[in-house]
Amino acid sequence: MNPAAARPFTLKVNHQSHDVTVEPDTPLLYVLRNDLALNGPKFGCGLGECGACTVLVDGVAARACVIPTGVIETREITTLEGLSENGQPNIVQQAFIDHQAAQCGYCLNGMIMTVQALLNRNPNPTDAQIRNELRHNLCRCGTHVEIMAAAIAAARGRP
C-alpha cells in the first residue's frame, strides 16, 4: 500500500460502520477479510467469475474481489456473517446446513449469498430460476444436487 494514496473510508458492513484506511482501488474483498476479519467471502479466482467472494451490496449479489473500496463507501454491504438473525442462521443458511450442501465448503459463501439475493428480489422463484441464478457459481466438489435441494427448500420457506 502506498501511504500517500491511501485514504480513510467508512464502510457500512453488516449494519455496522467500520473505518478503514486503504487505497481507493483496493478490492472490497481484501478489506473485508484483512481489515474487518470477515472470512465468509473467499478469494477464489480474483476475477469475479467463480462467486466465492460474493457479498450483498444493497441486497444485490456482487463479487467483492472486483469491487474497488472507493466506489462502495455509501452502500450497505452484507457478508455471510451478516445474514444470521439473533445469532441464529437465517433460512437460507439453515437450509444449506440441513441439506448438507457442502463438501469442502469453499463455494458455500457464494452459493448462499446468491440464493439470498435471488430471494430478496423474488421470494417465490421456480426451480429453473434458482438453477439459472446459481449457474455462475462454481463448485468443484460436485455437491450441486444438495445445493439445489437447499436452495429450493429455502425458497419454499422450509430449511
Kinemage of the C-alpha trace (Angstrom):
@kinemage 1
@onewidth
@group {chain A} dominant
@subgroup {mainchain}
@vectorlist {calphas} color= white
{ca met a 1} P 0.000 0.000 0.000
{ca asn a 2} L 1.270 3.430 -0.940
{ca pro a 3} L 0.574 5.538 2.194
{ca ala a 4} L 0.291 8.706 0.108
{ca ala a 5} L -2.556 7.189 -1.935
{ca ala a 6} L -4.400 5.605 0.996
{ca arg a 7} L -7.347 7.462 2.441
{ca pro a 8} L -9.925 6.819 5.146
{ca phe a 9} L -13.252 5.224 4.281
{ca thr a 10} L -16.275 4.445 6.400
{ca leu a 11} L -17.945 1.255 5.251
{ca lys a 12} L -21.315 0.016 6.442
{ca val a 13} L -20.906 -3.735 6.752
{ca asn a 14} L -23.480 -5.988 8.405
{ca his a 15} L -25.313 -2.961 9.839
{ca gln a 16} L -22.195 -1.534 11.499
{ca ser a 17} L -19.909 1.309 10.446
{ca his a 18} L -16.229 0.481 10.076
{ca asp a 19} L -13.417 2.967 9.499
{ca val a 20} L -10.575 1.738 7.296
{ca thr a 21} L -7.684 3.450 5.569
{ca val a 22} L -6.836 1.921 2.199
{ca glu a 23} L -6.108 2.892 -1.376
{ca pro a 24} L -9.409 3.561 -3.213
{ca asp a 25} L -8.732 0.767 -5.718
{ca thr a 26} L -8.228 -1.871 -3.000
{ca pro a 27} L -10.685 -4.705 -3.671
{ca leu a 28} L -13.522 -4.813 -1.151
{ca leu a 29} L -12.718 -8.475 -0.514
{ca tyr a 30} L -9.293 -7.576 0.877
{ca val a 31} L -10.813 -5.039 3.269
{ca leu a 32} L -13.493 -7.463 4.437
{ca arg a 33} L -11.053 -10.292 5.087
{ca asn a 34} L -7.869 -8.474 6.121
{ca asp a 35} L -9.153 -5.383 7.904
{ca leu a 36} L -12.536 -6.500 9.229
{ca ala a 37} L -11.727 -10.220 9.800
{ca leu a 38} L -14.842 -11.356 7.944
{ca asn a 39} L -13.923 -14.689 6.444
{ca gly a 40} L -17.238 -15.672 4.851
{ca pro a 41} L -16.298 -14.254 1.449
{ca lys a 42} L -13.447 -16.284 -0.040
{ca phe a 43} L -10.752 -15.421 -2.541
{ca gly a 44} L -11.276 -17.770 -5.463
{ca cys a 45} L -10.379 -16.563 -8.932
{ca gly a 46} L -9.815 -12.850 -8.263
{ca leu a 47} L -11.654 -12.086 -11.499
{ca gly a 48} L -15.279 -12.064 -10.363
{ca glu a 49} L -16.016 -15.314 -12.190
{ca cys a 50} L -16.251 -18.078 -9.569
{ca gly a 51} L -18.577 -16.496 -6.994
{ca ala a 52} L -16.653 -17.479 -3.851
{ca cys a 53} L -16.317 -13.819 -2.824
{ca thr a 54} L -20.000 -12.905 -3.250
{ca val a 55} L -21.482 -10.344 -0.866
{ca leu a 56} L -24.703 -8.373 -0.984
{ca val a 57} L -24.456 -4.703 -1.892
{ca asp a 58} L -27.771 -3.022 -1.142
{ca gly a 59} L -29.292 -6.517 -1.229
{ca val a 60} L -27.891 -7.463 -4.648
{ca ala a 61} L -25.235 -10.144 -5.195
{ca ala a 62} L -21.853 -8.651 -6.075
{ca arg a 63} L -18.351 -10.035 -6.477
{ca ala a 64} L -16.197 -8.434 -3.766
{ca cys a 65} L -12.909 -9.325 -5.466
{ca val a 66} L -13.548 -6.850 -8.290
{ca ile a 67} L -15.274 -4.001 -6.424
{ca pro a 68} L -12.912 -1.139 -5.535
{ca thr a 69} L -13.413 0.056 -1.978
{ca gly a 70} L -13.501 3.640 -3.239
{ca val a 71} L -16.849 3.137 -5.005
{ca ile a 72} L -18.642 1.250 -2.245
{ca glu a 73} L -18.409 3.640 0.693
{ca thr a 74} L -22.060 4.771 0.749
{ca arg a 75} L -23.585 1.328 0.180
{ca glu a 76} L -24.903 -1.310 2.590
{ca ile a 77} L -22.665 -4.384 2.445
{ca thr a 78} L -23.800 -7.722 3.844
{ca thr a 79} L -21.492 -10.694 4.199
{ca leu a 80} L -22.319 -14.279 5.099
{ca glu a 81} L -21.754 -13.345 8.740
{ca gly a 82} L -24.423 -10.649 8.483
{ca leu a 83} L -27.220 -12.981 7.382
{ca ser a 84} L -27.763 -14.524 10.789
{ca glu a 85} L -30.768 -13.406 12.792
{ca asn a 86} L -30.344 -13.039 16.549
{ca gly a 87} L -27.230 -15.200 16.385
{ca gln a 88} L -29.044 -17.985 14.517
{ca pro a 89} L -28.618 -18.959 10.864
{ca asn a 90} L -31.216 -17.405 8.584
{ca ile a 91} L -33.466 -19.641 6.486
{ca val a 92} L -31.001 -19.920 3.585
{ca gln a 93} L -28.070 -20.752 5.849
{ca gln a 94} L -30.175 -23.282 7.760
{ca ala a 95} L -31.331 -24.952 4.549
{ca phe a 96} L -27.711 -25.393 3.448
{ca ile a 97} L -26.885 -26.903 6.849
{ca asp a 98} L -29.913 -29.208 6.863
{ca his a 99} L -29.278 -30.439 3.323
{ca gln a 100} L -25.538 -30.872 3.942
{ca ala a 101} L -24.922 -28.734 0.867
{ca ala a 102} L -21.170 -28.549 1.256
{ca gln a 103} L -18.214 -30.768 0.847
{ca cys a 104} L -15.109 -28.593 1.038
{ca gly a 105} L -17.269 -25.509 1.705
{ca tyr a 106} L -15.220 -23.101 -0.376
{ca cys a 107} L -18.069 -22.204 -2.743
{ca leu a 108} L -20.670 -22.139 0.004
{ca asn a 109} L -20.421 -18.418 0.697
{ca gly a 110} L -21.185 -17.591 -2.919
{ca met a 111} L -23.992 -20.104 -3.198
{ca ile a 112} L -25.730 -18.884 -0.046
{ca met a 113} L -25.297 -15.200 -0.874
{ca thr a 114} L -26.557 -15.738 -4.430
{ca val a 115} L -29.658 -17.573 -3.210
{ca gln a 116} L -30.268 -14.843 -0.633
{ca ala a 117} L -30.017 -12.141 -3.318
{ca leu a 118} L -32.481 -14.056 -5.501
{ca leu a 119} L -34.949 -14.368 -2.623
{ca asn a 120} L -34.541 -10.650 -1.871
{ca arg a 121} L -35.896 -9.750 -5.291
{ca asn a 122} L -38.084 -12.816 -5.963
{ca pro a 123} L -39.394 -14.535 -2.833
{ca asn a 124} L -41.033 -17.351 -4.858
{ca pro a 125} L -38.600 -18.408 -7.590
{ca thr a 126} L -39.138 -21.501 -9.685
{ca asp a 127} L -36.608 -24.313 -9.653
{ca ala a 128} L -35.466 -23.170 -13.104
{ca gln a 129} L -34.940 -19.610 -11.849
{ca ile a 130} L -32.858 -20.904 -8.932
{ca arg a 131} L -30.759 -23.069 -11.249
{ca asn a 132} L -30.274 -20.135 -13.617
{ca glu a 133} L -29.232 -17.860 -10.757
{ca leu a 134} L -26.620 -20.303 -9.498
{ca arg a 135} L -25.154 -21.101 -12.924
{ca his a 136} L -22.272 -18.635 -12.494
{ca asn a 137} L -21.177 -20.003 -9.109
{ca leu a 138} L -18.524 -22.673 -9.399
{ca cys a 139} L -18.359 -25.768 -7.200
{ca arg a 140} L -15.634 -28.285 -7.896
{ca cys a 141} L -16.692 -30.821 -5.264
{ca gly a 142} L -19.887 -31.816 -7.027
{ca thr a 143} L -22.459 -31.038 -4.332
{ca his a 144} L -24.771 -29.459 -6.889
{ca val a 145} L -27.681 -31.758 -6.039
{ca glu a 146} L -27.524 -30.834 -2.354
{ca ile a 147} L -27.031 -27.151 -3.166
{ca met a 148} L -30.148 -27.149 -5.362
{ca ala a 149} L -32.134 -29.024 -2.702
{ca ala a 150} L -31.091 -26.455 -0.083
{ca ala a 151} L -31.874 -23.506 -2.351
{ca ile a 152} L -35.292 -24.910 -3.242
{ca ala a 153} L -36.084 -25.605 0.415
{ca ala a 154} L -35.114 -22.042 1.391
{ca ala a 155} L -37.246 -20.644 -1.428
{ca arg a 156} L -40.209 -22.700 -0.229
{ca gly a 157} L -39.760 -21.319 3.293
{ca arg a 158} L -38.600 -24.518 4.922
{ca pro a 159} L -34.993 -25.331 5.718
